[in-house]
Amino acid sequence: AAQLVATIETDWDPSRYRDTYHEDLLALITRKAEGETIVAPEPAAPTAEVVDIMDLLKRSVEEARRAKASDAAGAQAAG
């Protein structure tokens, strides 16, 4: 992992980036100030199912506990 990070690591140069949100907002404000009617776009429909990470984690922990208990019971029966 450290080698992977080292291969993509670079010095931070903020001049390489633009604040496009700020630019777009200023353009919108200018259009509105000039009298243009601005209509908000419809929100995009969600494209992915929302996953309850805590539920997945709880299930994973419970499965690991069951597997460990099952392994322990198998070892006692064999011993």
All heavy atoms as a GROMACS GRO file, in nm:
protein
  595
    1ALA      N    1   0.083  -0.119   0.000
    1ALA     CA    2   0.000   0.000   0.000
    1ALA      C    3   0.088   0.126   0.000
    1ALA      O    4   0.057   0.223  -0.067
    1ALA     CB    5  -0.093  -0.001   0.120
    2ALA      N    6   0.195   0.122   0.078
    2ALA     CA    7   0.284   0.238   0.085
    2ALA      C    8   0.348   0.266  -0.050
    2ALA      O    9   0.364   0.383  -0.089
    2ALA     CB   10   0.391   0.216   0.191
    3GLN      N   11   0.382   0.161  -0.124
    3GLN     CA   12   0.441   0.181  -0.257
    3GLN      C   13   0.340   0.243  -0.352
    3GLN      O   14   0.375   0.329  -0.433
    3GLN     CB   15   0.491   0.048  -0.313
    3GLN     CG   16   0.616  -0.004  -0.244
    3GLN     CD   17   0.656  -0.140  -0.298
    3GLN    OE1   18   0.577  -0.211  -0.359
    3GLN    NE2   19   0.781  -0.178  -0.273
    4LEU      N   20   0.215   0.200  -0.343
    4LEU     CA   21   0.110   0.255  -0.429
    4LEU      C   22   0.092   0.403  -0.400
    4LEU      O   23   0.087   0.485  -0.493
    4LEU     CB   24  -0.021   0.181  -0.408
    4LEU     CG   25  -0.141   0.235  -0.484
    4LEU    CD1   26  -0.118   0.228  -0.634
    4LEU    CD2   27  -0.267   0.160  -0.445
    5VAL      N   28   0.086   0.439  -0.273
    5VAL     CA   29   0.071   0.580  -0.237
    5VAL      C   30   0.191   0.660  -0.285
    5VAL      O   31   0.177   0.770  -0.337
    5VAL     CB   32   0.050   0.595  -0.084
    5VAL    CG1   33   0.058   0.740  -0.043
    5VAL    CG2   34  -0.083   0.534  -0.042
    6ALA      N   35   0.310   0.604  -0.269
    6ALA     CA   36   0.431   0.675  -0.311
    6ALA      C   37   0.432   0.701  -0.462
    6ALA      O   38   0.484   0.804  -0.507
    6ALA     CB   39   0.555   0.596  -0.270
    7THR      N   40   0.374   0.612  -0.542
    7THR     CA   41   0.375   0.631  -0.686
    7THR      C   42   0.280   0.742  -0.732
    7THR      O   43   0.302   0.801  -0.838
    7THR     CB   44   0.339   0.501  -0.762
    7THR    OG1   45   0.207   0.462  -0.724
    7THR    CG2   46   0.438   0.392  -0.734
    8ILE      N   47   0.176   0.769  -0.654
    8ILE     CA   48   0.080   0.873  -0.695
    8ILE      C   49   0.095   1.000  -0.612
    8ILE      O   50   0.024   1.097  -0.636
    8ILE     CB   51  -0.065   0.821  -0.688
    8ILE    CG1   52  -0.102   0.778  -0.546
    8ILE    CG2   53  -0.088   0.710  -0.787
    8ILE    CD1   54  -0.248   0.740  -0.528
    9GLU      N   55   0.187   1.002  -0.520
    9GLU     CA   56   0.206   1.117  -0.433
    9GLU      C   57   0.272   1.232  -0.509
    9GLU      O   58   0.368   1.212  -0.583
    9GLU     CB   59   0.295   1.074  -0.316
    9GLU     CG   60   0.317   1.178  -0.211
    9GLU     CD   61   0.401   1.124  -0.098
    9GLU    OE1   62   0.501   1.055  -0.125
    9GLU    OE2   63   0.365   1.150   0.016
   10THR      N   64   0.220   1.353  -0.492
   10THR     CA   65   0.278   1.472  -0.553
   10THR      C   66   0.268   1.588  -0.454
   10THR      O   67   0.193   1.582  -0.358
   10THR     CB   68   0.206   1.514  -0.682
   10THR    OG1   69   0.071   1.549  -0.650
   10THR    CG2   70   0.208   1.406  -0.787
   11ASP      N   71   0.344   1.692  -0.480
   11ASP     CA   72   0.334   1.813  -0.399
   11ASP      C   73   0.203   1.883  -0.431
   11ASP      O   74   0.158   1.884  -0.546
   11ASP     CB   75   0.451   1.907  -0.427
   11ASP     CG   76   0.583   1.852  -0.373
   11ASP    OD1   77   0.579   1.775  -0.274
   11ASP    OD2   78   0.689   1.886  -0.430
   12TRP      N   79   0.142   1.943  -0.330
   12TRP     CA   80   0.015   2.014  -0.347
   12TRP      C   81   0.041   2.146  -0.416
   12TRP      O   82   0.122   2.228  -0.372
   12TRP     CB   83  -0.050   2.035  -0.211
   12TRP     CG   84  -0.167   2.127  -0.213
   12TRP    CD1   85  -0.175   2.250  -0.158
   12TRP    CD2   86  -0.295   2.104  -0.273
   12TRP    NE1   87  -0.298   2.306  -0.179
   12TRP    CE2   88  -0.375   2.217  -0.250
   12TRP    CE3   89  -0.350   1.998  -0.345
   12TRP    CZ2   90  -0.505   2.228  -0.294
   12TRP    CZ3   91  -0.480   2.009  -0.389
   12TRP    CH2   92  -0.556   2.122  -0.365
   13ASP      N   93  -0.026   2.168  -0.527
   13ASP     CA   94  -0.015   2.293  -0.601
   13ASP      C   95  -0.157   2.343  -0.627
   13ASP      O   96  -0.222   2.302  -0.723
   13ASP     CB   97   0.059   2.271  -0.733
   13ASP     CG   98   0.070   2.398  -0.815
   13ASP    OD1   99   0.041   2.508  -0.762
   13ASP    OD2  100   0.110   2.388  -0.932
   14PRO      N  101  -0.209   2.431  -0.539
   14PRO     CA  102  -0.348   2.474  -0.554
   14PRO      C  103  -0.376   2.547  -0.686
   14PRO      O  104  -0.491   2.552  -0.729
   14PRO     CB  105  -0.370   2.566  -0.434
   14PRO     CG  106  -0.238   2.593  -0.376
   14PRO     CD  107  -0.143   2.490  -0.426
   15SER      N  108  -0.274   2.601  -0.751
   15SER     CA  109  -0.298   2.672  -0.878
   15SER      C  110  -0.340   2.575  -0.989
   15SER      O  111  -0.390   2.617  -1.093
   15SER     CB  112  -0.174   2.750  -0.920
   15SER     OG  113  -0.068   2.662  -0.953
   16ARG      N  114  -0.323   2.445  -0.966
   16ARG     CA  115  -0.363   2.345  -1.066
   16ARG      C  116  -0.514   2.322  -1.066
   16ARG      O  117  -0.567   2.254  -1.153
   16ARG     CB  118  -0.293   2.212  -1.039
   16ARG     CG  119  -0.143   2.216  -1.062
   16ARG     CD  120  -0.076   2.085  -1.030
   16ARG     NE  121  -0.144   1.974  -1.096
   16ARG     CZ  122  -0.133   1.846  -1.058
   16ARG    NH1  123  -0.059   1.814  -0.955
   16ARG    NH2  124  -0.196   1.752  -1.123
   17TYR      N  125  -0.584   2.380  -0.969
   17TYR     CA  126  -0.726   2.353  -0.953
   17TYR      C  127  -0.807   2.481  -0.962
   17TYR      O  128  -0.760   2.588  -0.926
   17TYR     CB  129  -0.751   2.284  -0.818
   17TYR     CG  130  -0.672   2.157  -0.804
   17TYR    CD1  131  -0.547   2.159  -0.742
   17TYR    CD2  132  -0.719   2.038  -0.856
   17TYR    CE1  133  -0.472   2.042  -0.732
   17TYR    CE2  134  -0.644   1.922  -0.847
   17TYR     CZ  135  -0.521   1.925  -0.784
   17TYR     OH  136  -0.447   1.811  -0.775
   18ARG      N  137  -0.931   2.468  -1.010
   18ARG     CA  138  -1.022   2.582  -1.022
   18ARG      C  139  -1.145   2.555  -0.938
   18ARG      O  140  -1.192   2.442  -0.928
   18ARG     CB  141  -1.065   2.601  -1.167
   18ARG     CG  142  -0.955   2.649  -1.257
   18ARG     CD  143  -0.999   2.672  -1.402
   18ARG     NE  144  -1.139   2.707  -1.417
   18ARG     CZ  145  -1.218   2.655  -1.512
   18ARG    NH1  146  -1.171   2.568  -1.598
   18ARG    NH2  147  -1.342   2.693  -1.521
   19ASP      N  148  -1.199   2.659  -0.882
   19ASP     CA  149  -1.324   2.649  -0.806
   19ASP      C  150  -1.439   2.668  -0.904
   19ASP      O  151  -1.494   2.777  -0.918
   19ASP     CB  152  -1.324   2.754  -0.695
   19ASP     CG  153  -1.446   2.744  -0.605
   19ASP    OD1  154  -1.535   2.660  -0.633
   19ASP    OD2  155  -1.453   2.820  -0.507
   20THR      N  156  -1.474   2.562  -0.973
   20THR     CA  157  -1.578   2.572  -1.076
   20THR      C  158  -1.715   2.599  -1.016
   20THR      O  159  -1.799   2.662  -1.081
   20THR     CB  160  -1.582   2.445  -1.163
   20THR    OG1  161  -1.603   2.331  -1.078
   20THR    CG2  162  -1.452   2.428  -1.241
   21TYR      N  163  -1.738   2.553  -0.894
   21TYR     CA  164  -1.866   2.581  -0.830
   21TYR      C  165  -1.882   2.732  -0.812
   21TYR      O  166  -1.986   2.789  -0.844
   21TYR     CB  167  -1.876   2.510  -0.694
   21TYR     CG  168  -2.002   2.545  -0.619
   21TYR    CD1  169  -2.123   2.483  -0.649
   21TYR    CD2  170  -2.001   2.644  -0.520
   21TYR    CE1  171  -2.239   2.517  -0.582
   21TYR    CE2  172  -2.117   2.678  -0.453
   21TYR     CZ  173  -2.236   2.615  -0.484
   21TYR     OH  174  -2.350   2.649  -0.418
   22HIS      N  175  -1.777   2.796  -0.761
   22HIS     CA  176  -1.780   2.942  -0.740
   22HIS      C  177  -1.799   3.015  -0.873
   22HIS      O  178  -1.879   3.110  -0.882
   22HIS     CB  179  -1.651   2.986  -0.672
   22HIS     CG  180  -1.649   3.129  -0.631
   22HIS    ND1  181  -1.559   3.219  -0.681
   22HIS    CD2  182  -1.729   3.199  -0.547
   22HIS    CE1  183  -1.583   3.337  -0.629
   22HIS    NE2  184  -1.684   3.328  -0.546
   23GLU      N  185  -1.729   2.971  -0.976
   23GLU     CA  186  -1.742   3.034  -1.108
   23GLU      C  187  -1.885   3.019  -1.161
   23GLU      O  188  -1.943   3.115  -1.213
   23GLU     CB  189  -1.643   2.972  -1.205
   23GLU     CG  190  -1.498   3.003  -1.174
   23GLU     CD  191  -1.401   2.922  -1.259
   23GLU    OE1  192  -1.446   2.838  -1.341
   23GLU    OE2  193  -1.280   2.942  -1.242
   24ASP      N  194  -1.940   2.899  -1.150
   24ASP     CA  195  -2.077   2.875  -1.199
   24ASP      C  196  -2.178   2.957  -1.120
   24ASP      O  197  -2.275   3.010  -1.176
   24ASP     CB  198  -2.111   2.726  -1.189
   24ASP     CG  199  -2.031   2.641  -1.286
   24ASP    OD1  200  -1.971   2.696  -1.380
   24ASP    OD2  201  -2.029   2.518  -1.266
   25LEU      N  202  -2.158   2.968  -0.988
   25LEU     CA  203  -2.249   3.046  -0.905
   25LEU      C  204  -2.245   3.194  -0.943
   25LEU      O  205  -2.350   3.258  -0.955
   25LEU     CB  206  -2.214   3.027  -0.757
   25LEU     CG  207  -2.304   3.098  -0.656
   25LEU    CD1  208  -2.447   3.050  -0.669
   25LEU    CD2  209  -2.252   3.077  -0.515
   26LEU      N  210  -2.126   3.247  -0.962
   26LEU     CA  211  -2.115   3.388  -1.004
   26LEU      C  212  -2.181   3.411  -1.140
   26LEU      O  213  -2.247   3.514  -1.161
   26LEU     CB  214  -1.969   3.431  -1.009
   26LEU     CG  215  -1.902   3.453  -0.873
   26LEU    CD1  216  -1.756   3.489  -0.891
   26LEU    CD2  217  -1.974   3.560  -0.794
   27ALA      N  218  -2.166   3.318  -1.232
   27ALA     CA  219  -2.230   3.330  -1.364
   27ALA      C  220  -2.382   3.329  -1.349
   27ALA      O  221  -2.453   3.408  -1.414
   27ALA     CB  222  -2.184   3.217  -1.455
   28LEU      N  223  -2.434   3.245  -1.261
   28LEU     CA  224  -2.578   3.238  -1.237
   28LEU      C  225  -2.628   3.368  -1.175
   28LEU      O  226  -2.731   3.422  -1.217
   28LEU     CB  227  -2.609   3.120  -1.145
   28LEU     CG  228  -2.754   3.097  -1.112
   28LEU    CD1  229  -2.827   3.040  -1.233
   28LEU    CD2  230  -2.768   3.003  -0.994
   29ILE      N  231  -2.553   3.422  -1.079
   29ILE     CA  232  -2.591   3.548  -1.016
   29ILE      C  233  -2.593   3.661  -1.118
   29ILE      O  234  -2.684   3.744  -1.121
   29ILE     CB  235  -2.497   3.580  -0.898
   29ILE    CG1  236  -2.520   3.480  -0.785
   29ILE    CG2  237  -2.515   3.723  -0.849
   29ILE    CD1  238  -2.416   3.484  -0.674
   30THR      N  239  -2.494   3.663  -1.206
   30THR     CA  240  -2.486   3.766  -1.310
   30THR      C  241  -2.607   3.756  -1.403
   30THR      O  242  -2.670   3.858  -1.435
   30THR     CB  243  -2.355   3.751  -1.391
   30THR    OG1  244  -2.245   3.764  -1.301
   30THR    CG2  245  -2.346   3.856  -1.500
   31ARG      N  246  -2.641   3.634  -1.445
   31ARG     CA  247  -2.757   3.615  -1.533
   31ARG      C  248  -2.885   3.662  -1.464
   31ARG      O  249  -2.970   3.726  -1.525
   31ARG     CB  250  -2.768   3.469  -1.576
   31ARG     CG  251  -2.659   3.429  -1.673
   31ARG     CD  252  -2.657   3.283  -1.715
   31ARG     NE  253  -2.783   3.211  -1.701
   31ARG     CZ  254  -2.791   3.084  -1.656
   31ARG    NH1  255  -2.682   3.018  -1.622
   31ARG    NH2  256  -2.907   3.025  -1.647
   32LYS      N  257  -2.898   3.630  -1.336
   32LYS     CA  258  -3.017   3.669  -1.260
   32LYS      C  259  -3.022   3.822  -1.248
   32LYS      O  260  -3.128   3.883  -1.263
   32LYS     CB  261  -3.012   3.604  -1.122
   32LYS     CG  262  -3.126   3.640  -1.031
   32LYS     CD  263  -3.252   3.570  -1.071
   32LYS     CE  264  -3.360   3.599  -0.966
   32LYS     NZ  265  -3.488   3.548  -1.004
   33ALA      N  266  -2.906   3.885  -1.221
   33ALA     CA  267  -2.901   4.031  -1.208
   33ALA      C  268  -2.936   4.100  -1.339
   33ALA      O  269  -2.990   4.212  -1.339
   33ALA     CB  270  -2.762   4.074  -1.161
   34GLU      N  271  -2.911   4.034  -1.452
   34GLU     CA  272  -2.943   4.091  -1.583
   34GLU      C  273  -3.089   4.069  -1.621
   34GLU      O  274  -3.132   4.107  -1.729
   34GLU     CB  275  -2.851   4.032  -1.688
   34GLU     CG  276  -2.706   4.077  -1.673
   34GLU     CD  277  -2.610   4.004  -1.765
   34GLU    OE1  278  -2.652   3.905  -1.831
   34GLU    OE2  279  -2.493   4.045  -1.770
   35GLY      N  280  -3.166   4.003  -1.531
   35GLY     CA  281  -3.309   3.987  -1.554
   35GLY      C  282  -3.351   3.852  -1.607
   35GLY      O  283  -3.470   3.829  -1.631
   36GLU      N  284  -3.258   3.762  -1.626
   36GLU     CA  285  -3.295   3.629  -1.676
   36GLU      C  286  -3.370   3.553  -1.567
   36GLU      O  287  -3.336   3.558  -1.450
   36GLU     CB  288  -3.169   3.552  -1.716
   36GLU     CG  289  -3.200   3.417  -1.780
   36GLU     CD  290  -3.074   3.346  -1.827
   36GLU    OE1  291  -2.974   3.413  -1.858
   36GLU    OE2  292  -3.078   3.222  -1.831
   37THR      N  293  -3.473   3.480  -1.608
   37THR     CA  294  -3.546   3.395  -1.515
   37THR      C  295  -3.469   3.264  -1.501
   37THR      O  296  -3.441   3.196  -1.600
   37THR     CB  297  -3.688   3.366  -1.565
   37THR    OG1  298  -3.756   3.490  -1.581
   37THR    CG2  299  -3.764   3.278  -1.469
   38ILE      N  300  -3.436   3.232  -1.378
   38ILE     CA  301  -3.359   3.112  -1.350
   38ILE      C  302  -3.453   3.004  -1.297
   38ILE      O  303  -3.528   3.028  -1.203
   38ILE     CB  304  -3.248   3.139  -1.245
   38ILE    CG1  305  -3.161   3.257  -1.288
   38ILE    CG2  306  -3.167   3.014  -1.218
   38ILE    CD1  307  -3.086   3.237  -1.417
   39VAL      N  308  -3.451   2.888  -1.359
   39VAL     CA  309  -3.533   2.776  -1.316
   39VAL      C  310  -3.440   2.667  -1.264
   39VAL      O  311  -3.346   2.625  -1.334
   39VAL     CB  312  -3.617   2.721  -1.433
   39VAL    CG1  313  -3.699   2.602  -1.390
   39VAL    CG2  314  -3.705   2.830  -1.491
   40ALA      N  315  -3.465   2.626  -1.141
   40ALA     CA  316  -3.381   2.522  -1.082
   40ALA      C  317  -3.405   2.389  -1.153
   40ALA      O  318  -3.520   2.354  -1.183
   40ALA     CB  319  -3.412   2.507  -0.933
   41PRO      N  320  -3.300   2.315  -1.182
   41PRO     CA  321  -3.318   2.184  -1.247
   41PRO      C  322  -3.381   2.084  -1.150
   41PRO      O  323  -3.369   2.098  -1.029
   41PRO     CB  324  -3.176   2.142  -1.283
   41PRO     CG  325  -3.089   2.217  -1.188
   41PRO     CD  326  -3.160   2.346  -1.157
   42GLU      N  327  -3.448   1.987  -1.208
   42GLU     CA  328  -3.505   1.880  -1.126
   42GLU      C  329  -3.392   1.800  -1.063
   42GLU      O  330  -3.290   1.774  -1.128
   42GLU     CB  331  -3.591   1.786  -1.212
   42GLU     CG  332  -3.718   1.850  -1.262
   42GLU     CD  333  -3.815   1.882  -1.151
   42GLU    OE1  334  -3.828   1.801  -1.056
   42GLU    OE2  335  -3.877   1.990  -1.157
   43PRO      N  336  -3.407   1.762  -0.938
   43PRO     CA  337  -3.302   1.681  -0.875
   43PRO      C  338  -3.289   1.546  -0.946
   43PRO      O  339  -3.389   1.489  -0.991
   43PRO     CB  340  -3.348   1.663  -0.731
   43PRO     CG  341  -3.485   1.717  -0.722
   43PRO     CD  342  -3.516   1.791  -0.849
   44ALA      N  343  -3.168   1.500  -0.955
   44ALA     CA  344  -3.143   1.372  -1.021
   44ALA      C  345  -3.197   1.259  -0.934
   44ALA      O  346  -3.191   1.265  -0.810
   44ALA     CB  347  -2.994   1.352  -1.043
   45ALA      N  348  -3.249   1.158  -0.998
   45ALA     CA  349  -3.299   1.042  -0.925
   45ALA      C  350  -3.181   0.964  -0.870
   45ALA      O  351  -3.077   0.954  -0.935
   45ALA     CB  352  -3.381   0.953  -1.019
   46PRO      N  353  -3.196   0.910  -0.751
   46PRO     CA  354  -3.086   0.831  -0.695
   46PRO      C  355  -3.056   0.711  -0.785
   46PRO      O  356  -3.147   0.647  -0.836
   46PRO     CB  357  -3.136   0.786  -0.559
   46PRO     CG  358  -3.276   0.831  -0.546
   46PRO     CD  359  -3.311   0.916  -0.664
   47THR      N  360  -2.929   0.685  -0.805
   47THR     CA  361  -2.891   0.577  -0.894
   47THR      C  362  -2.843   0.454  -0.819
   47THR      O  363  -2.823   0.350  -0.878
   47THR     CB  364  -2.778   0.623  -0.989
   47THR    OG1  365  -2.668   0.668  -0.911
   47THR    CG2  366  -2.825   0.735  -1.079
   48ALA      N  367  -2.820   0.468  -0.689
   48ALA     CA  368  -2.770   0.353  -0.613
   48ALA      C  369  -2.855   0.333  -0.489
   48ALA      O  370  -2.909   0.427  -0.433
   48ALA     CB  371  -2.624   0.377  -0.574
   49GLU      N  372  -2.863   0.210  -0.448
   49GLU     CA  373  -2.936   0.177  -0.327
   49GLU      C  374  -2.854   0.220  -0.206
   49GLU      O  375  -2.732   0.204  -0.202
   49GLU     CB  376  -2.959   0.025  -0.321
   49GLU     CG  377  -3.034  -0.020  -0.200
   49GLU     CD  378  -3.051  -0.172  -0.197
   49GLU    OE1  379  -3.045  -0.234  -0.303
   49GLU    OE2  380  -3.068  -0.225  -0.087
   50VAL      N  381  -2.922   0.278  -0.108
   50VAL     CA  382  -2.853   0.319   0.015
   50VAL      C  383  -2.828   0.195   0.099
   50VAL      O  384  -2.917   0.114   0.121
   50VAL     CB  385  -2.938   0.421   0.094
   50VAL    CG1  386  -2.872   0.456   0.225
   50VAL    CG2  387  -2.961   0.545   0.010
   51VAL      N  388  -2.704   0.178   0.144
   51VAL     CA  389  -2.664   0.061   0.221
   51VAL      C  390  -2.646   0.101   0.367
   51VAL      O  391  -2.581   0.201   0.396
   51VAL     CB  392  -2.533   0.002   0.165
   51VAL    CG1  393  -2.488  -0.116   0.247
   51VAL    CG2  394  -2.551  -0.037   0.019
   52ASP      N  395  -2.706   0.024   0.456
   52ASP     CA  396  -2.690   0.048   0.600
   52ASP      C  397  -2.561  -0.021   0.644
   52ASP      O  398  -2.558  -0.142   0.668
   52ASP     CB  399  -2.810  -0.007   0.675
   52ASP     CG  400  -2.805   0.023   0.823
   52ASP    OD1  401  -2.702   0.072   0.872
   52ASP    OD2  402  -2.905  -0.005   0.892
   53ILE      N  403  -2.454   0.056   0.654
   53ILE     CA  404  -2.323   0.001   0.686
   53ILE      C  405  -2.321  -0.059   0.825
   53ILE      O  406  -2.259  -0.163   0.848
   53ILE     CB  407  -2.214   0.108   0.669
   53ILE    CG1  408  -2.206   0.149   0.522
   53ILE    CG2  409  -2.079   0.060   0.718
   53ILE    CD1  410  -2.113   0.263   0.494
   54MET      N  411  -2.389   0.004   0.920
   54MET     CA  412  -2.391  -0.049   1.057
   54MET      C  413  -2.457  -0.187   1.060
   54MET      O  414  -2.409  -0.277   1.129
   54MET     CB  415  -2.464   0.046   1.151
   54MET     CG  416  -2.383   0.167   1.189
   54MET     SD  417  -2.224   0.127   1.267
   54MET     CE  418  -2.278   0.049   1.417
   55ASP      N  419  -2.564  -0.204   0.985
   55ASP     CA  420  -2.630  -0.334   0.980
   55ASP      C  421  -2.536  -0.439   0.921
   55ASP      O  422  -2.526  -0.552   0.972
   55ASP     CB  423  -2.759  -0.325   0.897
   55ASP     CG  424  -2.833  -0.457   0.893
   55ASP    OD1  425  -2.856  -0.516   1.002
   55ASP    OD2  426  -2.868  -0.501   0.782
   56LEU      N  427  -2.466  -0.405   0.814
   56LEU     CA  428  -2.370  -0.498   0.754
   56LEU      C  429  -2.259  -0.534   0.852
   56LEU      O  430  -2.219  -0.651   0.862
   56LEU     CB  431  -2.310  -0.439   0.627
   56LEU     CG  432  -2.404  -0.423   0.508
   56LEU    CD1  433  -2.331  -0.354   0.394
   56LEU    CD2  434  -2.457  -0.557   0.463
   57LEU      N  435  -2.210  -0.435   0.924
   57LEU     CA  436  -2.105  -0.459   1.022
   57LEU      C  437  -2.154  -0.551   1.133
   57LEU      O  438  -2.085  -0.646   1.172
   57LEU     CB  439  -2.055  -0.327   1.081
   57LEU     CG  440  -1.946  -0.337   1.186
   57LEU    CD1  441  -1.822  -0.406   1.130
   57LEU    CD2  442  -1.909  -0.198   1.238
   58LYS      N  443  -2.273  -0.526   1.184
   58LYS     CA  444  -2.330  -0.610   1.291
   58LYS      C  445  -2.345  -0.754   1.242
   58LYS      O  446  -2.313  -0.848   1.314
   58LYS     CB  447  -2.464  -0.556   1.336
   58LYS     CG  448  -2.453  -0.429   1.418
   58LYS     CD  449  -2.590  -0.373   1.451
   58LYS     CE  450  -2.580  -0.239   1.522
   58LYS     NZ  451  -2.711  -0.180   1.548
   59ARG      N  452  -2.395  -0.772   1.120
   59ARG     CA  453  -2.410  -0.908   1.067
   59ARG      C  454  -2.276  -0.976   1.049
   59ARG      O  455  -2.261  -1.095   1.078
   59ARG     CB  456  -2.487  -0.905   0.935
   59ARG     CG  457  -2.637  -0.887   0.956
   59ARG     CD  458  -2.714  -0.916   0.829
   59ARG     NE  459  -2.721  -0.791   0.752
   59ARG     CZ  460  -2.745  -0.786   0.622
   59ARG    NH1  461  -2.760  -0.896   0.553
   59ARG    NH2  462  -2.752  -0.671   0.560
   60SER      N  463  -2.177  -0.901   1.002
   60SER     CA  464  -2.044  -0.957   0.983
   60SER      C  465  -1.984  -1.002   1.116
   60SER      O  466  -1.926  -1.111   1.126
   60SER     CB  467  -1.954  -0.853   0.917
   60SER     OG  468  -1.823  -0.900   0.907
   61VAL      N  469  -1.997  -0.921   1.218
   61VAL     CA  470  -1.945  -0.956   1.350
   61VAL      C  471  -2.018  -1.078   1.404
   61VAL      O  472  -1.955  -1.170   1.459
   61VAL     CB  473  -1.958  -0.836   1.447
   61VAL    CG1  474  -1.931  -0.878   1.590
   61VAL    CG2  475  -1.864  -0.724   1.405
   62GLU      N  476  -2.148  -1.083   1.388
   62GLU     CA  477  -2.225  -1.198   1.437
   62GLU      C  478  -2.185  -1.326   1.364
   62GLU      O  479  -2.171  -1.432   1.424
   62GLU     CB  480  -2.375  -1.172   1.421
   62GLU     CG  481  -2.464  -1.279   1.478
   62GLU     CD  482  -2.441  -1.304   1.627
   62GLU    OE1  483  -2.417  -1.208   1.702
   62GLU    OE2  484  -2.446  -1.423   1.668
   63GLU      N  485  -2.165  -1.318   1.233
   63GLU     CA  486  -2.122  -1.435   1.156
   63GLU      C  487  -1.984  -1.483   1.202
   63GLU      O  488  -1.959  -1.603   1.213
   63GLU     CB  489  -2.120  -1.404   1.007
   63GLU     CG  490  -2.259  -1.393   0.946
   63GLU     CD  491  -2.255  -1.348   0.801
   63GLU    OE1  492  -2.148  -1.355   0.737
   63GLU    OE2  493  -2.360  -1.305   0.750
   64ALA      N  494  -1.895  -1.388   1.230
   64ALA     CA  495  -1.762  -1.424   1.278
   64ALA      C  496  -1.770  -1.491   1.414
   64ALA      O  497  -1.699  -1.589   1.441
   64ALA     CB  498  -1.674  -1.300   1.285
   65ARG      N  499  -1.858  -1.442   1.501
   65ARG     CA  500  -1.877  -1.504   1.634
   65ARG      C  501  -1.931  -1.646   1.620
   65ARG      O  502  -1.886  -1.738   1.688
   65ARG     CB  503  -1.972  -1.420   1.719
   65ARG     CG  504  -1.911  -1.295   1.773
   65ARG     CD  505  -2.007  -1.220   1.861
   65ARG     NE  506  -1.948  -1.097   1.908
   65ARG     CZ  507  -2.014  -0.989   1.943
   65ARG    NH1  508  -2.147  -0.990   1.936
   65ARG    NH2  509  -1.952  -0.882   1.985
   66ARG      N  510  -2.029  -1.663   1.530
   66ARG     CA  511  -2.085  -1.798   1.511
   66ARG      C  512  -1.980  -1.893   1.456
   66ARG      O  513  -1.971  -2.008   1.498
   66ARG     CB  514  -2.205  -1.792   1.417
   66ARG     CG  515  -2.333  -1.750   1.484
   66ARG     CD  516  -2.453  -1.779   1.396
   66ARG     NE  517  -2.448  -1.701   1.272
   66ARG     CZ  518  -2.525  -1.598   1.247
   66ARG    NH1  519  -2.616  -1.560   1.333
   66ARG    NH2  520  -2.514  -1.532   1.134
   67ALA      N  521  -1.900  -1.846   1.361
   67ALA     CA  522  -1.796  -1.931   1.303
   67ALA      C  523  -1.693  -1.968   1.408
   67ALA      O  524  -1.649  -2.084   1.414
   67ALA     CB  525  -1.729  -1.859   1.186
   68LYS      N  526  -1.656  -1.876   1.493
   68LYS     CA  527  -1.560  -1.902   1.598
   68LYS      C  528  -1.617  -2.002   1.698
   68LYS      O  529  -1.547  -2.095   1.740
   68LYS     CB  530  -1.522  -1.772   1.669
   68LYS     CG  531  -1.411  -1.787   1.769
   68LYS     CD  532  -1.372  -1.651   1.826
   68LYS     CE  533  -1.256  -1.665   1.923
   68LYS     NZ  534  -1.216  -1.536   1.978
   69ALA      N  535  -1.744  -1.986   1.735
   69ALA     CA  536  -1.808  -2.079   1.828
   69ALA      C  537  -1.819  -2.217   1.766
   69ALA      O  538  -1.797  -2.319   1.832
   69ALA     CB  539  -1.946  -2.027   1.867
   70SER      N  540  -1.850  -2.222   1.637
   70SER     CA  541  -1.861  -2.350   1.568
   70SER      C  542  -1.726  -2.420   1.562
   70SER      O  543  -1.716  -2.541   1.584
   70SER     CB  544  -1.915  -2.327   1.427
   70SER     OG  545  -1.920  -2.448   1.355
   71ASP      N  546  -1.619  -2.344   1.535
   71ASP     CA  547  -1.485  -2.401   1.531
   71ASP      C  548  -1.444  -2.453   1.668
   71ASP      O  549  -1.384  -2.560   1.680
   71ASP     CB  550  -1.383  -2.297   1.483
   71ASP     CG  551  -1.398  -2.264   1.335
   71ASP    OD1  552  -1.469  -2.339   1.265
   71ASP    OD2  553  -1.341  -2.163   1.292
   72ALA      N  554  -1.478  -2.381   1.773
   72ALA     CA  555  -1.446  -2.422   1.909
   72ALA      C  556  -1.521  -2.548   1.946
   72ALA      O  557  -1.466  -2.640   2.008
   72ALA     CB  558  -1.475  -2.310   2.010
   73ALA      N  559  -1.649  -2.558   1.907
   73ALA     CA  560  -1.729  -2.677   1.936
   73ALA      C  561  -1.675  -2.798   1.860
   73ALA      O  562  -1.668  -2.908   1.914
   73ALA     CB  563  -1.875  -2.652   1.900
   74GLY      N  564  -1.633  -2.776   1.737
   74GLY     CA  565  -1.574  -2.885   1.658
   74GLY      C  566  -1.444  -2.933   1.717
   74GLY      O  567  -1.415  -3.053   1.717
   75ALA      N  568  -1.363  -2.843   1.769
   75ALA     CA  569  -1.235  -2.880   1.830
   75ALA      C  570  -1.259  -2.960   1.957
   75ALA      O  571  -1.186  -3.055   1.986
   75ALA     CB  572  -1.154  -2.755   1.859
   76GLN      N  573  -1.362  -2.923   2.036
   76GLN     CA  574  -1.391  -2.996   2.160
   76GLN      C  575  -1.442  -3.136   2.128
   76GLN      O  576  -1.406  -3.233   2.196
   76GLN     CB  577  -1.494  -2.922   2.242
   76GLN     CG  578  -1.439  -2.801   2.315
   76GLN     CD  579  -1.545  -2.730   2.398
   76GLN    OE1  580  -1.664  -2.761   2.388
   76GLN    NE2  581  -1.502  -2.634   2.478
   77ALA      N  582  -1.523  -3.150   2.025
   77ALA     CA  583  -1.577  -3.280   1.989
   77ALA      C  584  -1.467  -3.371   1.935
   77ALA      O  585  -1.468  -3.492   1.959
   77ALA     CB  586  -1.687  -3.264   1.883
   78ALA      N  587  -1.371  -3.315   1.865
   78ALA     CA  588  -1.262  -3.394   1.809
   78ALA      C  589  -1.158  -3.429   1.916
   78ALA      O  590  -1.087  -3.528   1.906
   78ALA     CB  591  -1.193  -3.317   1.695
   79GLY      N  592  -1.147  -3.348   2.020
   79GLY     CA  593  -1.043  -3.364   2.122
   79GLY      C  594  -1.085  -3.455   2.230
   79GLY      O  595  -1.051  -3.557   2.270
   0.00000   0.00000   0.00000
